[in-house]
Amino acid sequence: MAWYDTYIVEPGRGPTLWLLIGFLVTFAITRGVTRRIRAREQAVARGEVEASSEGGLLSNIHLGGVHVHHQVWGILLVLLTGVLEFRFSPASPWAEVLAAFFGAGAALALDEFALWLHLEDVYWSAEGRKSIDAILIASVLALGLLLGSSPVGVDPSEQSSAWAFALALALHFAVVVLAFLKGKRVLGLIGIVIPIVSLVCAIRLAKPTSYWARRFYKDKKMARARRRYSEVYQRRWDRIRDRIGGAHGSRLSAAMERRVSDSIVRATEDDAPGDAVVPDRGPASR
């Protein structure tokens, strides 16, 4: 296709495009699968369906009684594609193939980003929305690089001198830091490759819990910030993230989790009474 050669291949954007495609497709499939698994576990907990030791095609993976989260496969895939790229540095089309697999691995890993932070299974809890934030940030950063944005928001080839480039770079990062100080971490990261985003964040009102608001806002302005970033604002953003990744903050109760776990154990023992490997009895993660 002529347009693909002109706009993708010749500028060297092919690997970035396939990385983004692999990332988005894998994330969409992964969330679809985990939502189906979650719906089944909730049905088992309510007694609407019987638990099965096999769980069907869509089920959590257990090895030796340990639930293997899909971030493990993502990390392994990212490591493998990185090693292959560094060792062989293949030309097209293998560079694009490795990029697509790298994007798929990154999606699997970042889809459980909240588990990195909390070191516990918070996939469907309110804290699990941090994984959606990580996915959105990575998607926008990859899209910005695909469209030709400089990773730092400025292009040294367009600067008349090294001093002009250094000044533009310093101003850009000052705006990004200001966005962070105002409590806009997600948009601040996006602003690294899309400068207008961090500039808008730096100009607008800070979040009331941010360092900037606590340090510089008086009572009147702090009240404005609280009204601007009220619980209504937070619930609106939570609804957006839940539409993307599924309903968070809906973990099964402890009693329901035990019921799911006990049902799976009973089904496993019925299928192989002598040599069954009993799944872990930790909280259901999907």
Buried (B, 14 or more C-beta within 10 A) or exposed (E): EEEEEEEBBEEEBBBBBBBBBBBBBBBEEBBEBBBBBBEBBBBBBEEEEEBBBEBEEBBBEBEEEEBEBBBBBBBEBBEBBEEBBEEEEEEEEEBBBBBBBBBBBBBBBBBBBBBEEEEEBBBBBEBBBBBBBBBBBBBBBBBBBBEEBBEBBBEEEEBEEEEEBEEBBEBBBEBBEBBBBBBBBBBBBBBBBBBEBBBBBBEEBBBBEBEBBEEEBEEEBBEBBBEEBEEEEEEEBBEEBBEBBBEBEEBBEEEBBBBBBEBBBEBBEEEEEEEBEEBBBEBBBB
